[in-house]
């Protein structure tokens, strides 16, 4: 029996100054781009991506300054959306992606969808109206519904310098009109009756149900 290749592979895109590190699962089906909230990293998506199986091509990206992606002098959301588009285009997936955004990364998801072809945008966990003074004031939410094995993926990183760089991301995303040829379906995990999936980390509370929701967006 020939050994099977690993389902999750890790890759890097860009130069040392703008490097984005991402994990990838699968090569066929609808691309699903998974964006973590600020002060977490791409590992928070491992349980969901594993549940998606071969039905989607999943990509979980570390935002700049998070996980293994390079820190930047400027975290401009428009530039990052452009970098994300170039990364996705380089994967030759040939289908518009579903963009899934946790917390503050909803701003990036909406900016991307306004400029590039997108199948659907799914956001969850509202962003605070005002950013905290320090990352130690962040509300990590109730983890009682998260299986103990997955709680390691819900640990925020305390970095006040990173908070200062991303401060603009705490304002609500601008709902600019998308291109005429890119009218993505926009859903909120809370606002679309998906609150039953669970609080701040619904994708960790019930990874199988969250993956099932993503399959409906194909």
Wavefront OBJ file of the C-alpha trace (Angstrom):
o trace
v 0.000 0.000 0.000
v 1.361 3.410 -0.976
v 1.406 6.003 1.806
v -1.175 8.756 1.401
v 0.032 12.360 1.156
v -0.804 14.569 4.146
v -4.155 16.313 3.816
v -2.819 19.568 5.266
v 0.195 21.183 3.656
v 1.842 24.469 4.635
v 3.006 27.085 2.137
v 4.318 30.654 1.989
v 3.608 33.418 -0.511
v 5.441 36.698 -1.049
v 8.761 38.239 -0.076
v 10.274 38.225 3.429
v 8.662 41.646 4.003
v 5.103 40.701 3.013
v 5.160 36.924 3.464
v 1.828 35.237 4.096
v 1.880 31.675 5.404
v -1.122 29.466 4.782
v -2.301 25.885 5.148
v -4.103 24.110 2.349
v -6.426 21.112 2.254
v -7.689 19.576 -0.980
v -7.284 20.666 -4.595
v -10.797 20.381 -5.977
v -14.208 21.771 -5.208
v -15.144 25.303 -4.183
v -12.222 27.251 -2.637
v -12.932 28.253 0.967
v -10.643 30.927 2.415
v -10.583 30.897 6.221
v -9.566 34.113 8.015
v -8.907 34.159 11.753
v -9.670 37.114 13.992
v -6.978 39.432 15.287
v -4.507 37.973 17.799
v -5.257 34.350 16.843
v -3.765 32.393 13.947
v -4.619 29.949 11.168
v -4.576 26.918 13.475
v -8.059 27.882 14.726
v -9.379 26.533 11.408
v -7.757 23.097 11.515
v -10.803 21.277 12.967
v -13.215 22.742 10.375
v -10.877 22.144 7.438
v -10.459 18.523 8.497
v -14.260 18.143 8.552
v -14.628 19.573 5.038
v -12.948 16.491 3.622
v -12.483 16.553 -0.145
v -15.617 18.590 -0.861
v -13.779 21.920 -0.839
v -10.293 23.317 -1.350
v -9.675 25.008 1.998
v -7.033 27.673 2.601
v -6.352 29.047 6.118
v -4.131 32.132 6.112
v -2.123 33.749 8.905
v -2.777 37.499 8.849
v 0.385 39.664 8.812
v 2.083 39.682 12.195
v 0.174 36.574 13.280
v 1.376 32.985 13.389
v 4.134 32.575 10.810
v 3.267 35.528 8.550
v 5.635 38.488 8.522
v 4.818 41.629 10.478
v 4.403 44.832 8.438
v 4.809 48.530 8.949
v 1.313 49.099 7.560
v -1.715 46.806 7.908
v -3.806 48.598 5.294
v -6.808 46.385 4.595
v -6.994 47.268 0.888
v -3.399 46.221 0.290
v -3.917 43.016 2.228
v -7.041 42.201 0.185
v -4.935 42.635 -2.952
v -2.218 40.354 -1.564
v -4.863 37.778 -0.694
v -6.281 37.954 -4.229
v -2.841 37.374 -5.759
v -2.258 34.429 -3.422
v -5.613 32.844 -4.347
v -5.101 33.467 -8.050
v -1.734 31.727 -7.876
v -3.404 28.542 -6.627
v -5.164 28.125 -10.002
v -8.420 27.019 -8.381
v -10.531 28.505 -11.244
v -13.575 29.205 -9.054
v -14.551 32.196 -6.942
v -13.909 31.537 -3.251
v -16.148 31.493 -0.216
v -14.575 33.866 2.328
v -15.134 32.976 5.993
v -14.122 35.616 8.532
v -13.855 35.465 12.301
v -14.359 38.726 14.229
v -12.243 41.659 12.971
v -11.244 39.890 9.755
v -14.792 40.617 8.515
v -13.314 43.926 7.425
v -10.844 42.121 5.178
v -13.541 39.771 3.848
v -15.842 42.657 2.879
v -12.984 44.606 1.277
v -11.990 41.544 -0.738
v -15.561 40.830 -1.866
v -16.041 44.432 -3.018
v -13.082 44.159 -5.388
v -12.742 40.514 -6.439
v -15.015 37.713 -7.580
v -16.430 35.991 -4.497
v -18.985 33.203 -4.158
v -20.098 34.071 -0.624
v -18.974 35.852 2.547
v -19.687 34.344 5.964
v -18.791 36.385 9.049
v -19.287 35.682 12.732
v -18.529 37.283 16.092
v -19.170 41.023 16.111
v -16.210 43.384 16.380
v -16.268 45.735 19.405
v -17.308 49.291 18.554
v -14.150 50.568 20.253
v -10.799 48.761 20.341
v -9.464 47.829 23.774
v -6.577 49.820 25.227
v -4.491 46.669 25.576
v -4.882 43.130 24.274
v -5.282 41.894 27.837
v -8.688 43.561 27.837
v -9.885 41.414 24.930
v -13.005 39.395 25.586
v -12.061 35.802 24.773
v -15.620 34.642 25.408
v -16.940 31.554 27.114
v -14.959 28.461 26.118
v -17.179 26.015 27.990
v -18.783 24.884 24.723
v -15.437 24.286 23.024
v -14.144 20.696 23.304
v -11.053 20.657 25.497
v -8.937 19.352 22.628
v -9.766 22.458 20.594
v -9.323 25.124 23.287
v -5.664 25.485 22.319
v -6.905 27.110 19.081
v -8.898 29.765 20.972
v -6.011 31.337 22.892
v -5.422 34.995 21.980
v -1.907 36.393 21.699
v -1.190 39.469 23.838
v 0.680 42.006 21.693
v -0.095 45.683 22.182
v 2.168 46.763 19.290
v 0.115 44.555 16.962
v -3.075 46.030 18.421
v -1.840 49.525 17.533
v -1.111 48.446 13.963
v -4.559 46.929 13.477
v -6.552 49.540 15.403
v -8.454 50.668 12.301
v -9.828 47.147 11.826
v -12.063 47.546 14.876
v -14.385 49.937 13.069
v -17.251 48.282 11.161
v -16.346 47.132 7.632
v -17.362 49.456 4.843
v -20.179 47.856 2.848
v -19.070 49.216 -0.502
v -20.818 47.945 -3.595
v -19.132 44.898 -5.120
v -18.251 44.721 -8.796
v -21.261 43.986 -11.062
v -19.851 40.559 -11.938
v -19.223 39.641 -8.310
v -22.362 39.665 -6.168
v -21.514 37.371 -3.268
v -24.027 36.014 -0.819
v -23.412 37.659 2.553
v -24.302 35.797 5.710
v -23.694 36.228 9.409
v -23.434 33.127 11.551
v -25.451 34.987 14.204
v -27.849 36.863 11.916
v -28.780 33.959 9.672
v -30.132 31.665 12.365
v -26.799 29.968 12.937
v -26.405 31.159 16.543
v -27.010 27.574 17.605
v -23.518 26.798 16.344
v -22.188 28.494 19.448
v -20.873 31.877 20.697
v -17.507 33.357 19.847
v -16.025 30.165 18.411
v -18.861 28.297 16.654
v -16.372 26.632 14.331
v -14.642 25.067 17.344
v -17.766 24.298 19.380
v -19.139 22.149 16.556
v -16.670 21.824 13.685
v -18.823 19.282 11.826
v -21.893 21.560 11.800
v -19.830 24.547 10.751
v -18.306 22.552 7.894
v -21.805 21.454 6.851
v -22.841 25.131 6.724
v -19.882 25.930 4.460
v -20.825 23.127 2.067
v -24.207 24.792 1.502
v -22.418 27.892 0.165
v -20.757 26.060 -2.720
l 1 2 3 4 5 6 7 8 9 10 11 12 13 14 15 16 17 18 19 20 21 22 23 24 25 26 27 28 29 30 31 32 33 34 35 36 37 38 39 40 41 42 43 44 45 46 47 48 49 50 51 52 53 54 55 56 57 58 59 60 61 62 63 64 65 66 67 68 69 70 71 72 73 74 75 76 77 78 79 80 81 82 83 84 85 86 87 88 89 90 91 92 93 94 95 96 97 98 99 100 101 102 103 104 105 106 107 108 109 110 111 112 113 114 115 116 117 118 119 120 121 122 123 124 125 126 127 128 129 130 131 132 133 134 135 136 137 138 139 140 141 142 143 144 145 146 147 148 149 150 151 152 153 154 155 156 157 158 159 160 161 162 163 164 165 166 167 168 169 170 171 172 173 174 175 176 177 178 179 180 181 182 183 184 185 186 187 188 189 190 191 192 193 194 195 196 197 198 199 200 201 202 203 204 205 206 207 208 209 210 211 212 213 214 215 216 217 218
